[in-house]
């Protein structure tokens, strides 16, 4: 039986044409409100969500699904033209499992879809709760007070210069603290640092 994907996007033509060729059953909602309605009426294996939507935008749709939908743990990929690191962090913080920019390379999208569906199947087979976040928990070394303050700022999407101004530090000092945070959280990027911090309740 083909796995069913709901696309919530007011201009989904390319995806609609491509995914069925790879064995997926595709359904479409042209705005967030219609997407919520379809999620409540049907069973889907994964959602692909655009942020820029009429009536009910992608942010509200994402938060509503995670808070209220009967499928609140369903894997969600944000596929959008909103190219902003702070927005990317925010999307992941609100509960998206992945964030991909348009236009996207189709094999990349397919690989992300298959990875999330595979993880979902493993969770079902092992009767374990499905993880919303895509980064596994890692042992966390103690962070200093200043590192925690900087981590809070990073999770809100602030740049190094903005953090320095907010905390009355030099940019080079912020960079040094951030390097220490990377090492302690065993992360390689700001987005990964944020995901690990969220999952381990290190940020608000």
C-alpha positions in Angstrom: 0.0 0.0 0.0 1.5 3.4 -1.0 2.4 5.8 1.7 0.2 8.9 1.7 1.6 12.4 1.8 -0.4 15.6 2.3 1.0 18.7 0.6 -0.1 22.0 2.1 0.9 24.5 -0.5 -1.0 26.9 -2.8 1.3 26.2 -5.7 2.3 22.5 -5.4 2.4 21.6 -9.1 6.0 20.4 -9.4 5.7 18.2 -6.3 2.3 16.8 -7.4 3.7 15.7 -10.7 6.9 14.2 -9.2 6.0 12.2 -6.1 3.4 9.8 -7.6 6.1 8.6 -10.0 8.0 7.3 -6.9 5.1 5.4 -5.5 3.6 8.0 -3.1 -0.1 8.7 -2.8 -0.4 12.5 -2.8 -3.2 14.7 -1.5 -3.2 18.5 -1.6 -4.6 21.4 0.5 -4.2 24.9 -0.9 -4.2 26.6 2.5 -3.6 25.9 6.2 -7.2 25.6 7.1 -7.9 23.1 4.4 -4.8 21.2 5.5 -6.0 20.9 9.1 -9.4 19.8 7.9 -7.9 17.0 5.7 -5.6 15.9 8.6 -8.6 15.5 10.8 -10.5 13.5 8.2 -7.8 11.3 6.8 -4.7 9.4 7.8 -1.4 10.5 6.3 2.2 9.3 6.7 3.9 12.7 6.2 3.1 16.4 5.6 5.0 18.8 3.3 4.2 22.3 4.4 4.8 25.7 2.7 5.1 28.7 5.1 3.6 31.3 2.8 0.0 30.4 2.6 -3.3 32.3 2.2 -5.9 32.4 5.0 -3.9 30.4 7.6 -0.2 30.6 7.1 2.3 27.8 7.6 3.5 28.9 11.0 -0.1 28.8 12.5 -0.7 25.5 10.6 2.4 23.9 12.1 1.6 25.0 15.6 -2.0 23.9 15.3 -1.0 20.4 14.0 1.5 19.9 16.8 -1.0 21.1 19.5 -4.4 19.9 18.3 -4.4 17.4 15.4 -5.1 13.8 15.9 -1.9 13.3 13.9 0.2 15.7 16.0 3.3 13.5 15.8 3.1 13.1 12.0 6.5 13.9 10.3 6.4 17.4 8.8 8.8 18.8 6.2 8.8 22.6 5.7 9.4 23.2 2.0 9.5 27.0 1.4 11.2 29.9 -0.3 11.7 31.6 3.1 15.5 31.7 3.2 16.3 32.9 6.7 18.3 31.1 9.4 16.2 32.5 12.2 13.0 31.4 10.5 14.6 27.9 9.9 15.4 27.6 13.6 11.9 28.8 14.5 10.3 26.2 12.2 12.3 23.4 13.8 11.5 24.8 17.3 7.8 24.8 16.5 8.0 21.1 15.7 9.0 20.6 12.0 11.2 17.6 11.4 13.1 19.2 8.4 13.4 22.5 6.6 14.1 22.6 2.9 14.4 25.6 0.6 12.7 26.0 -2.7 13.6 25.4 -5.4 14.8 22.0 -4.2 16.7 19.2 -5.8 14.2 16.4 -6.2 16.5 13.6 -5.1 17.3 15.6 -1.9 13.6 15.9 -1.1 13.0 12.2 -1.8 15.9 11.3 0.5 14.5 13.5 3.3 11.0 12.0 2.9 12.3 8.4 2.9 14.5 9.1 6.0 11.6 10.4 8.0 9.3 7.6 6.9 11.9 5.1 7.7 12.3 6.5 11.2 8.6 6.5 11.7 8.4 2.8 10.7 11.2 2.0 13.1 9.3 3.7 15.9 6.1 1.8 15.2 7.9 -1.5 15.0 9.6 -1.0 18.3 6.4 0.4 20.0 8.3 3.5 21.0 7.0 7.1 21.0 7.8 8.9 17.8 10.5 11.6 18.1 9.5 15.0 16.8 13.0 16.3 16.6 15.5 14.9 14.1 18.6 15.2 16.3 19.2 12.4 18.8 19.8 13.3 22.5 23.5 13.5 23.4 25.2 13.6 26.8 25.5 17.3 27.7 28.5 18.7 29.5 27.8 21.5 31.9 27.4 24.9 30.3 28.5 28.1 32.1 26.0 30.8 32.9 27.4 32.9 30.0 27.2 30.0 27.6 23.6 29.4 28.5 22.8 33.1 27.9 24.5 32.9 24.4 22.7 29.6 23.7 19.3 31.3 24.5 20.2 34.0 22.0 21.3 31.5 19.3 18.0 29.7 19.7 16.2 32.9 18.9 18.2 33.4 15.7 20.5 36.2 16.8 23.8 36.7 14.9 27.1 36.9 16.8 27.1 40.7 16.5 23.5 40.9 17.9 24.4 38.7 20.8 27.5 40.8 21.5 25.4 43.9 21.6 22.7 42.3 23.8 25.1 40.8 26.3 27.7 43.7 26.2 30.4 41.5 24.9 32.9 41.6 22.1 32.0 39.6 18.9 35.3 37.6 19.3 34.2 36.7 22.9 30.9 35.5 21.6 32.6 33.4 18.9 34.8 31.8 21.5 31.9 30.9 23.8 30.0 29.6 20.8 32.9 27.3 19.9 32.9 25.9 23.4 29.1 25.4 23.2 29.6 23.5 19.9 32.2 21.2 21.6 30.0 20.6 24.7 26.9 19.8 22.6 28.9 17.9 20.0 27.3 20.1 17.3 28.6 21.5 14.0 26.1 24.3 13.2 23.8 26.8 14.8 20.8 24.9 13.7 22.1 21.7 15.1 23.0 23.4 18.4 19.5 24.8 18.6 17.9 21.4 18.0 20.0 19.7 20.6 19.3 22.5 23.1 15.5 22.3 22.5 15.4 18.6 22.9 17.4 18.7 26.1 15.4 21.6 27.6 18.4 23.9 27.6 16.4 26.9 26.1 13.0 28.4 26.6 
